[in-house]
Amino acid sequence: MTAEELLERYAAGERDFRNIQDIGFRSSSSLLSQINLNGIDLSGSLLEELFMERTNFTKAILREANFFESMLNEAIFREVDLTNASFAFATLDGADLTNAKLIEVNLNCASMISANLIGADLTRAYLAGAYLDRANLTDANLFEAFIGDEEEGFAYLETAIFCNTIMPDGTIRTDT
């Protein structure tokens, strides 16, 4: 399926695009930027190396979707189901993931500078090497999340905002 076909079918009212294996679109184009994909179902889809900055995915179903190396700066993922999705090496700087379900999501080496993760559920998420500089983790759940080790690298959380945040070990962290 090409990006143009997806957009035509979406404009015609179709919302279920599960298991797309290749959108036929790569990072050199901006066709999928700044579009509204509110409520779309792209579960299991292969969405690698896409340029989708400022795209609205509010309340979308993106379970097991693969966004490997995609550019998703300032994308809106409010209340999205991203269970088992992969954002390995993706860029989500300034993205809004308020109340997103990120259970067992792969954020290996993802850039999430100033991302909004208020109320996000990152239970058992894989965060090795993720860069969360100034990310807002207020009311987020990181229970049993893997934040890295010497071999795979640690998640950068030094400047992240913690307020009532459930940490990987189950403790609650609030910085003052």
N, CA and C atoms as a LAMMPS dump frame, in Angstrom:
ITEM: TIMESTEP
0
ITEM: NUMBER OF ATOMS
528
ITEM: BOX BOUNDS ff ff ff
-5.0000000000000000e+02 5.0000000000000000e+02
-5.0000000000000000e+02 5.0000000000000000e+02
-5.0000000000000000e+02 5.0000000000000000e+02
ITEM: ATOMS id mol type element x y z
1 1 1 N 0.846 -1.171 0
2 1 2 C 0 0 0
3 1 3 C 0.894 1.237 0
4 2 1 N 0.557 2.202 -0.833
5 2 2 C 1.312 3.449 -0.841
6 2 3 C 0.727 4.399 0.198
7 3 1 N 1.494 5.411 0.549
8 3 2 C 1.012 6.431 1.483
9 3 3 C -0.224 7.119 0.917
10 4 1 N -0.22 7.358 -0.386
11 4 2 C -1.36 8.016 -1.023
12 4 3 C -2.633 7.178 -0.887
13 5 1 N -2.515 5.86 -1.104
14 5 2 C -3.673 4.969 -0.962
15 5 3 C -4.194 4.964 0.465
16 6 1 N -3.281 4.903 1.44
17 6 2 C -3.694 4.93 2.837
18 6 3 C -4.474 6.214 3.123
19 7 1 N -3.969 7.345 2.687
20 7 2 C -4.636 8.621 2.947
21 7 3 C -5.983 8.721 2.242
22 8 1 N -6.086 8.213 1.02
23 8 2 C -7.365 8.213 0.296
24 8 3 C -8.405 7.37 1.028
25 9 1 N -8.017 6.164 1.436
26 9 2 C -8.94 5.279 2.137
27 9 3 C -9.321 5.837 3.5
28 10 1 N -8.345 6.473 4.186
29 10 2 C -8.631 7.106 5.473
30 10 3 C -9.628 8.251 5.278
31 11 1 N -9.42 9.072 4.259
32 11 2 C -10.325 10.197 3.969
33 11 3 C -11.732 9.707 3.632
34 12 1 N -11.817 8.487 3.081
35 12 2 C -13.127 7.905 2.733
36 12 3 C -13.81 7.264 3.94
37 13 1 N -13.159 7.314 5.104
38 13 2 C -13.787 6.808 6.323
39 13 3 C -13.244 5.511 6.857
40 14 1 N -12.37 4.853 6.13
41 14 2 C -11.791 3.6 6.613
42 14 3 C -10.821 3.891 7.753
43 15 1 N -10.841 3.08 8.798
44 15 2 C -9.957 3.287 9.941
45 15 3 C -9.129 2.05 10.285
46 16 1 N -9.477 0.899 9.766
47 16 2 C -8.785 -0.34 10.121
48 16 3 C -7.764 -0.688 9.035
49 17 1 N -6.492 -0.496 9.365
50 17 2 C -5.402 -0.792 8.442
51 17 3 C -4.415 -1.751 9.1
52 18 1 N -4.931 -2.695 9.861
53 18 2 C -4.066 -3.623 10.583
54 18 3 C -3.142 -4.389 9.654
55 19 1 N -1.946 -4.643 10.179
56 19 2 C -0.955 -5.52 9.553
57 19 3 C -0.465 -5.063 8.189
58 20 1 N -0.389 -3.753 7.974
59 20 2 C 0.253 -3.256 6.763
60 20 3 C 1.73 -3.598 6.887
61 21 1 N 2.277 -4.247 5.885
62 21 2 C 3.666 -4.656 5.976
63 21 3 C 4.629 -3.629 5.4
64 22 1 N 4.167 -2.759 4.541
65 22 2 C 5.034 -1.71 4.03
66 22 3 C 4.153 -0.631 3.441
67 23 1 N 4.315 0.565 3.953
68 23 2 C 3.492 1.67 3.487
69 23 3 C 4.033 2.217 2.168
70 24 1 N 5.184 1.762 1.709
71 24 2 C 5.736 2.201 0.442
72 24 3 C 6.139 3.667 0.489
73 25 1 N 6.74 4.07 1.598
74 25 2 C 7.021 5.471 1.841
75 25 3 C 8.221 5.558 2.749
76 26 1 N 9.125 6.436 2.454
77 26 2 C 10.325 6.555 3.273
78 26 3 C 10.546 7.995 3.722
79 27 1 N 11.557 8.199 4.523
80 27 2 C 11.771 9.458 5.231
81 27 3 C 12.015 10.668 4.343
82 28 1 N 12.25 10.498 3.065
83 28 2 C 12.543 11.648 2.208
84 28 3 C 11.304 12.479 1.891
85 29 1 N 10.133 11.951 2.121
86 29 2 C 8.898 12.663 1.82
87 29 3 C 8.211 13.098 3.106
88 30 1 N 7.356 14.102 3.008
89 30 2 C 6.645 14.58 4.197
90 30 3 C 5.145 14.37 4.074
91 31 1 N 4.703 13.49 3.187
92 31 2 C 3.285 13.277 2.928
93 31 3 C 2.497 12.919 4.177
94 32 1 N 3.079 12.163 5.089
95 32 2 C 2.354 11.722 6.266
96 32 3 C 2.556 12.642 7.469
97 33 1 N 3.217 13.76 7.293
98 33 2 C 3.397 14.715 8.392
99 33 3 C 2.16 15.576 8.54
100 34 1 N 1.886 15.959 9.767
101 34 2 C 0.818 16.892 10.11
102 34 3 C -0.565 16.426 9.654
103 35 1 N -0.784 15.11 9.596
104 35 2 C -2.114 14.626 9.228
105 35 3 C -2.819 14.057 10.455
106 36 1 N -4.104 13.939 10.369
107 36 2 C -4.917 13.445 11.469
108 36 3 C -5.267 11.987 11.222
109 37 1 N -4.692 11.094 12.002
110 37 2 C -4.997 9.665 11.923
111 37 3 C -5.686 9.222 13.214
112 38 1 N -6.501 10.097 13.76
113 38 2 C -7.241 9.861 14.995
114 38 3 C -8.038 8.559 14.901
115 39 1 N -7.799 7.642 15.835
116 39 2 C -8.567 6.41 15.912
117 39 3 C -8.184 5.326 14.918
118 40 1 N -7.143 5.522 14.132
119 40 2 C -6.745 4.527 13.127
120 40 3 C -6.243 3.249 13.812
121 41 1 N -6.424 2.111 13.163
122 41 2 C -5.883 0.847 13.654
123 41 3 C -4.795 0.39 12.699
124 42 1 N -3.552 0.512 13.144
125 42 2 C -2.39 0.064 12.378
126 42 3 C -1.648 -1.03 13.144
127 43 1 N -2.387 -1.812 13.91
128 43 2 C -1.777 -2.877 14.715
129 43 3 C -0.967 -3.819 13.838
130 44 1 N 0.232 -4.129 14.286
131 44 2 C 1.084 -5.081 13.585
132 44 3 C 1.701 -4.541 12.314
133 45 1 N 1.529 -3.27 12.03
134 45 2 C 2.033 -2.705 10.779
135 45 3 C 3.515 -2.363 10.846
136 46 1 N 4.162 -2.458 9.698
137 46 2 C 5.561 -2.112 9.556
138 46 3 C 5.624 -0.669 9.062
139 47 1 N 6.063 0.23 9.939
140 47 2 C 6.071 1.667 9.655
141 47 3 C 7.483 2.221 9.836
142 48 1 N 8.457 1.496 9.34
143 48 2 C 9.858 1.852 9.529
144 48 3 C 10.267 3.048 8.681
145 49 1 N 11.169 3.852 9.247
146 49 2 C 11.822 4.957 8.555
147 49 3 C 10.843 5.972 7.959
148 50 1 N 9.696 6.144 8.59
149 50 2 C 8.717 7.104 8.093
150 50 3 C 8.936 8.477 8.716
151 51 1 N 8.571 9.493 7.985
152 51 2 C 8.634 10.872 8.446
153 51 3 C 7.198 11.279 8.74
154 52 1 N 6.817 11.249 10.038
155 52 2 C 5.432 11.506 10.442
156 52 3 C 5.377 12.559 11.548
157 53 1 N 6.163 13.616 11.407
158 53 2 C 6.19 14.657 12.419
159 53 3 C 4.833 15.35 12.52
160 54 1 N 4.45 15.66 13.765
161 54 2 C 3.204 16.362 14.083
162 54 3 C 1.951 15.618 13.591
163 55 1 N 2.055 14.317 13.379
164 55 2 C 0.887 13.51 13.003
165 55 3 C 0.059 13.223 14.242
166 56 1 N -1.253 13.267 14.11
167 56 2 C -2.166 13.041 15.231
168 56 3 C -2.656 11.596 15.216
169 57 1 N -2.216 10.813 16.202
170 57 2 C -2.634 9.418 16.367
171 57 3 C -3.571 9.254 17.568
172 58 1 N -4.198 10.323 18.038
173 58 2 C -5.023 10.251 19.243
174 58 3 C -5.982 9.061 19.186
175 59 1 N -5.998 8.283 20.277
176 59 2 C -6.872 7.118 20.457
177 59 3 C -6.709 6.049 19.371
178 60 1 N -5.567 6.034 18.706
179 60 2 C -5.288 5.012 17.697
180 60 3 C -4.936 3.683 18.372
181 61 1 N -5.011 2.623 17.604
182 61 2 C -4.606 1.296 18.061
183 61 3 C -3.374 0.928 17.233
184 62 1 N -2.23 0.888 17.902
185 62 2 C -0.954 0.653 17.225
186 62 3 C -0.194 -0.495 17.888
187 63 1 N -0.947 -1.473 18.392
188 63 2 C -0.335 -2.623 19.047
189 63 3 C 0.615 -3.332 18.077
190 64 1 N 1.828 -3.612 18.555
191 64 2 C 2.841 -4.347 17.807
192 64 3 C 3.263 -3.657 16.509
193 65 1 N 2.959 -2.371 16.345
194 65 2 C 3.433 -1.621 15.174
195 65 3 C 4.933 -1.384 15.324
196 66 1 N 5.643 -1.333 14.203
197 66 2 C 7.091 -1.152 14.22
198 66 3 C 7.446 0.187 13.564
199 67 1 N 7.889 1.144 14.384
200 67 2 C 8.267 2.48 13.939
201 67 3 C 9.787 2.643 13.92
202 68 1 N 10.528 1.593 13.631
203 68 2 C 11.986 1.61 13.648
204 68 3 C 12.521 2.79 12.847
205 69 1 N 13.371 3.613 13.49
206 69 2 C 14.043 4.759 12.88
207 69 3 C 13.083 5.789 12.267
208 70 1 N 11.843 5.835 12.685
209 70 2 C 10.901 6.829 12.158
210 70 3 C 11.081 8.17 12.858
211 71 1 N 10.756 9.233 12.147
212 71 2 C 10.809 10.594 12.685
213 71 3 C 9.393 10.972 13.104
214 72 1 N 9.165 11.072 14.415
215 72 2 C 7.831 11.329 14.957
216 72 3 C 7.841 12.54 15.898
217 73 1 N 8.672 13.509 15.596
218 73 2 C 8.76 14.699 16.438
219 73 3 C 7.404 15.39 16.532
220 74 1 N 7.044 15.746 17.758
221 74 2 C 5.8 16.453 18.061
222 74 3 C 4.534 15.705 17.618
223 75 1 N 4.652 14.402 17.38
224 75 2 C 3.465 13.593 17.059
225 75 3 C 2.597 13.476 18.308
226 76 1 N 1.306 13.296 18.099
227 76 2 C 0.355 13.204 19.208
228 76 3 C -0.112 11.757 19.328
229 77 1 N 0.219 11.144 20.462
230 77 2 C -0.15 9.759 20.763
231 77 3 C -1.012 9.72 22.022
232 78 1 N -1.904 10.659 22.196
233 78 2 C -2.742 10.708 23.407
234 78 3 C -3.69 9.504 23.44
235 79 1 N -3.672 8.791 24.583
236 79 2 C -4.57 7.659 24.819
237 79 3 C -4.465 6.573 23.741
238 80 1 N -3.263 6.373 23.222
239 80 2 C -3.019 5.384 22.175
240 80 3 C -2.584 4.064 22.803
241 81 1 N -3.006 2.952 22.198
242 81 2 C -2.56 1.634 22.64
243 81 3 C -1.353 1.235 21.797
244 82 1 N -0.174 1.293 22.414
245 82 2 C 1.087 0.95 21.767
246 82 3 C 1.706 -0.297 22.396
247 83 1 N 0.892 -1.165 22.953
248 83 2 C 1.387 -2.379 23.589
249 83 3 C 2.249 -3.171 22.608
250 84 1 N 3.448 -3.532 23.046
251 84 2 C 4.402 -4.32 22.25
252 84 3 C 4.85 -3.643 20.963
253 85 1 N 4.66 -2.344 20.843
254 85 2 C 5.145 -1.614 19.662
255 85 3 C 6.644 -1.412 19.783
256 86 1 N 7.292 -1.057 18.676
257 86 2 C 8.726 -0.789 18.693
258 86 3 C 9.009 0.591 18.113
259 87 1 N 9.769 1.364 18.9
260 87 2 C 10.257 2.667 18.474
261 87 3 C 11.783 2.668 18.543
262 88 1 N 12.405 1.525 18.31
263 88 2 C 13.859 1.436 18.381
264 88 3 C 14.489 2.437 17.417
265 89 1 N 15.393 3.255 17.941
266 89 2 C 16.131 4.26 17.18
267 89 3 C 15.227 5.315 16.532
268 90 1 N 13.995 5.443 16.996
269 90 2 C 13.07 6.458 16.478
270 90 3 C 13.299 7.785 17.197
271 91 1 N 12.808 8.851 16.602
272 91 2 C 12.899 10.176 17.199
273 91 3 C 11.493 10.649 17.531
274 92 1 N 11.258 10.865 18.838
275 92 2 C 9.954 11.297 19.349
276 92 3 C 10.104 12.584 20.16
277 93 1 N 10.993 13.455 19.738
278 93 2 C 11.238 14.689 20.469
279 93 3 C 9.973 15.551 20.474
280 94 1 N 9.57 15.973 21.665
281 94 2 C 8.382 16.811 21.805
282 94 3 C 7.067 16.085 21.572
283 95 1 N 7.086 14.763 21.463
284 95 2 C 5.859 13.993 21.238
285 95 3 C 4.971 14.018 22.483
286 96 1 N 3.673 13.929 22.257
287 96 2 C 2.698 13.911 23.351
288 96 3 C 2.152 12.502 23.491
289 97 1 N 2.576 11.816 24.551
290 97 2 C 2.137 10.445 24.834
291 97 3 C 1.316 10.4 26.112
292 98 1 N 0.523 11.442 26.347
293 98 2 C -0.307 11.518 27.544
294 98 3 C -1.249 10.325 27.614
295 99 1 N -1.225 9.633 28.724
296 99 2 C -2.088 8.476 28.982
297 99 3 C -1.973 7.377 27.926
298 100 1 N -0.825 7.277 27.276
299 100 2 C -0.606 6.219 26.284
300 100 3 C -0.303 4.901 26.99
301 101 1 N -0.732 3.822 26.374
302 101 2 C -0.439 2.475 26.874
303 101 3 C 0.806 1.993 26.129
304 102 1 N 1.944 2.008 26.842
305 102 2 C 3.239 1.647 26.284
306 102 3 C 3.77 0.376 26.952
307 103 1 N 2.89 -0.541 27.241
308 103 2 C 3.265 -1.774 27.923
309 103 3 C 4.157 -2.613 27.011
310 104 1 N 5.33 -2.998 27.546
311 104 2 C 6.307 -3.816 26.836
312 104 3 C 6.75 -3.198 25.513
313 105 1 N 6.691 -1.878 25.406
314 105 2 C 7.133 -1.185 24.195
315 105 3 C 8.663 -1.18 24.148
316 106 1 N 9.216 -1.214 22.952
317 106 2 C 10.662 -1.163 22.759
318 106 3 C 11.05 0.268 22.388
319 107 1 N 11.741 0.944 23.31
320 107 2 C 12.239 2.303 23.081
321 107 3 C 13.766 2.319 23.055
322 108 1 N 14.362 1.219 22.618
323 108 2 C 15.809 1.091 22.562
324 108 3 C 16.414 2.227 21.738
325 109 1 N 17.251 3.025 22.393
326 109 2 C 17.963 4.136 21.75
327 109 3 C 17.048 5.168 21.097
328 110 1 N 15.809 5.271 21.536
329 110 2 C 14.887 6.288 21.016
330 110 3 C 15.218 7.638 21.635
331 111 1 N 15.033 8.697 20.866
332 111 2 C 15.201 10.049 21.382
333 111 3 C 13.829 10.592 21.74
334 112 1 N 13.667 10.998 23.01
335 112 2 C 12.384 11.501 23.494
336 112 3 C 12.592 12.806 24.259
337 113 1 N 13.365 13.703 23.69
338 113 2 C 13.653 14.979 24.324
339 113 3 C 12.355 15.764 24.494
340 114 1 N 12.094 16.201 25.709
341 114 2 C 10.899 17 26.054
342 114 3 C 9.581 16.301 25.693
343 115 1 N 9.584 14.994 25.634
344 115 2 C 8.341 14.255 25.37
345 115 3 C 7.428 14.335 26.59
346 116 1 N 6.137 14.356 26.346
347 116 2 C 5.145 14.391 27.411
348 116 3 C 4.622 12.975 27.62
349 117 1 N 4.978 12.38 28.754
350 117 2 C 4.563 11.021 29.099
351 117 3 C 3.683 11.023 30.349
352 118 1 N 2.943 12.107 30.56
353 118 2 C 2.073 12.21 31.733
354 118 3 C 1.041 11.086 31.712
355 119 1 N 1.018 10.303 32.777
356 119 2 C 0.043 9.226 32.912
357 119 3 C 0.29 8.034 32.005
358 120 1 N 1.432 7.981 31.324
359 120 2 C 1.731 6.867 30.423
360 120 3 C 2.037 5.602 31.213
361 121 1 N 1.618 4.454 30.671
362 121 2 C 1.901 3.159 31.288
363 121 3 C 3.051 2.5 30.538
364 122 1 N 4.228 2.538 31.135
365 122 2 C 5.436 1.962 30.548
366 122 3 C 5.835 0.672 31.268
367 123 1 N 4.863 -0.064 31.758
368 123 2 C 5.131 -1.313 32.446
369 123 3 C 5.931 -2.246 31.533
370 124 1 N 7.034 -2.754 32.063
371 124 2 C 7.92 -3.688 31.345
372 124 3 C 8.435 -3.125 30.01
373 125 1 N 8.5 -1.815 29.872
374 125 2 C 9.052 -1.203 28.658
375 125 3 C 10.562 -1.419 28.61
376 126 1 N 11.103 -1.439 27.411
377 126 2 C 12.547 -1.598 27.206
378 126 3 C 13.11 -0.224 26.861
379 127 1 N 13.867 0.365 27.804
380 127 2 C 14.353 1.737 27.667
381 127 3 C 15.875 1.836 27.558
382 128 1 N 16.562 0.73 27.322
383 128 2 C 18.021 0.779 27.245
384 128 3 C 18.456 1.766 26.166
385 129 1 N 19.299 2.708 26.548
386 129 2 C 19.83 3.676 25.597
387 129 3 C 18.871 4.781 25.193
388 130 1 N 17.651 4.786 25.72
389 130 2 C 16.68 5.84 25.37
390 130 3 C 17.129 7.161 25.976
391 131 1 N 16.872 8.247 25.282
392 131 2 C 17.284 9.576 25.725
393 131 3 C 16.043 10.386 26.064
394 132 1 N 15.772 10.525 27.366
395 132 2 C 14.572 11.198 27.854
396 132 3 C 14.918 12.529 28.521
397 133 1 N 15.729 13.324 27.868
398 133 2 C 16.125 14.63 28.379
399 133 3 C 14.895 15.526 28.496
400 134 1 N 14.613 16.003 29.694
401 134 2 C 13.484 16.889 30
402 134 3 C 12.111 16.259 29.695
403 135 1 N 12.031 14.954 29.589
404 135 2 C 10.737 14.286 29.392
405 135 3 C 9.911 14.383 30.671
406 136 1 N 8.612 14.565 30.524
407 136 2 C 7.718 14.69 31.678
408 136 3 C 7.101 13.328 31.981
409 137 1 N 7.51 12.736 33.1
410 137 2 C 7.03 11.419 33.517
411 137 3 C 6.09 11.516 34.724
412 138 1 N 5.399 12.63 34.846
413 138 2 C 4.439 12.808 35.931
414 138 3 C 3.344 11.744 35.839
415 139 1 N 3.083 11.071 36.954
416 139 2 C 2.05 10.029 37.047
417 139 3 C 2.273 8.856 36.089
418 140 1 N 3.482 8.707 35.544
419 140 2 C 3.786 7.583 34.655
420 140 3 C 4.082 6.331 35.475
421 141 1 N 3.899 5.178 34.851
422 141 2 C 4.154 3.894 35.484
423 141 3 C 5.304 3.212 34.75
424 142 1 N 6.454 3.102 35.417
425 142 2 C 7.633 2.439 34.855
426 142 3 C 7.891 1.097 35.53
427 143 1 N 6.88 0.52 36.163
428 143 2 C 7.062 -0.717 36.91
429 143 3 C 7.647 -1.81 36.019
430 144 1 N 8.733 -2.399 36.487
431 144 2 C 9.459 -3.475 35.818
432 144 3 C 10.016 -3.077 34.449
433 145 1 N 10.134 -1.773 34.18
434 145 2 C 10.76 -1.315 32.939
435 145 3 C 12.265 -1.592 33.017
436 146 1 N 12.855 -1.921 31.892
437 146 2 C 14.294 -2.157 31.817
438 146 3 C 14.956 -0.86 31.386
439 147 1 N 15.693 -0.236 32.298
440 147 2 C 16.312 1.049 31.977
441 147 3 C 17.771 0.907 31.551
442 148 1 N 18.221 -0.299 31.352
443 148 2 C 19.537 -0.535 30.79
444 148 3 C 20.531 -1.156 31.743
445 149 1 N 21.723 -1.42 31.197
446 149 2 C 22.829 -1.968 31.962
447 149 3 C 24.13 -1.557 31.27
448 150 1 N 25.243 -1.992 31.813
449 150 2 C 26.552 -1.616 31.271
450 150 3 C 26.702 -2.058 29.81
451 151 1 N 26.2 -3.216 29.492
452 151 2 C 26.366 -3.757 28.145
453 151 3 C 25.499 -3.044 27.104
454 152 1 N 24.244 -2.795 27.435
455 152 2 C 23.299 -2.233 26.467
456 152 3 C 23.133 -0.72 26.58
457 153 1 N 23.714 -0.133 27.605
458 153 2 C 23.582 1.302 27.825
459 153 3 C 22.355 1.608 28.674
460 154 1 N 22.435 2.689 29.408
461 154 2 C 21.348 3.087 30.293
462 154 3 C 20.471 4.148 29.647
463 155 1 N 19.223 4.188 30.036
464 155 2 C 18.336 5.268 29.622
465 155 3 C 18.817 6.557 30.272
466 156 1 N 18.768 7.658 29.54
467 156 2 C 19.146 8.949 30.096
468 156 3 C 17.91 9.564 30.723
469 157 1 N 17.896 9.599 32.06
470 157 2 C 16.748 10.099 32.816
471 157 3 C 17.128 11.231 33.778
472 158 1 N 18.38 11.685 33.736
473 158 2 C 18.861 12.649 34.723
474 158 3 C 18.046 13.941 34.753
475 159 1 N 17.572 14.415 33.628
476 159 2 C 16.826 15.68 33.588
477 159 3 C 15.325 15.469 33.385
478 160 1 N 14.876 14.224 33.453
479 160 2 C 13.44 13.939 33.307
480 160 3 C 12.683 14.476 34.52
481 161 1 N 11.416 14.751 34.329
482 161 2 C 10.562 15.258 35.403
483 161 3 C 9.82 14.09 36.025
484 162 1 N 10.014 13.9 37.336
485 162 2 C 9.362 12.824 38.069
486 162 3 C 8.438 13.43 39.115
487 163 1 N 7.176 13.101 39.046
488 163 2 C 6.204 13.532 40.048
489 163 3 C 5.166 12.424 40.176
490 164 1 N 5.176 11.75 41.306
491 164 2 C 4.262 10.626 41.515
492 164 3 C 4.48 9.539 40.455
493 165 1 N 5.734 9.312 40.108
494 165 2 C 6.108 8.348 39.075
495 165 3 C 6.428 7.007 39.715
496 166 1 N 5.834 5.937 39.213
497 166 2 C 6.144 4.593 39.701
498 166 3 C 7.409 4.135 38.98
499 167 1 N 8.455 3.89 39.732
500 167 2 C 9.752 3.509 39.188
501 167 3 C 9.807 1.992 38.952
502 168 1 N 10.824 1.508 38.213
503 168 2 C 10.912 0.083 37.897
504 168 3 C 10.839 -0.848 39.106
505 169 1 N 11.363 -0.398 40.252
506 169 2 C 11.342 -1.246 41.441
507 169 3 C 10.059 -1.101 42.255
508 170 1 N 9.096 -0.315 41.765
509 170 2 C 7.814 -0.149 42.443
510 170 3 C 7.748 1.043 43.387
511 171 1 N 8.886 1.693 43.626
512 171 2 C 8.868 2.879 44.479
513 171 3 C 8.257 4.062 43.729
514 172 1 N 7.772 5.032 44.486
515 172 2 C 7.187 6.25 43.9
516 172 3 C 8.244 7.356 43.992
517 173 1 N 8.49 8.026 42.87
518 173 2 C 9.497 9.096 42.864
519 173 3 C 8.846 10.435 42.555
520 174 1 N 9.155 11.408 43.382
521 174 2 C 8.735 12.792 43.156
522 174 3 C 9.928 13.671 43.464
523 175 1 N 10.421 14.368 42.45
524 175 2 C 11.533 15.285 42.65
525 175 3 C 10.989 16.637 43.073
526 176 1 N 11.698 17.275 43.976
527 176 2 C 11.264 18.601 44.419
528 176 3 C 12.318 19.634 44.14
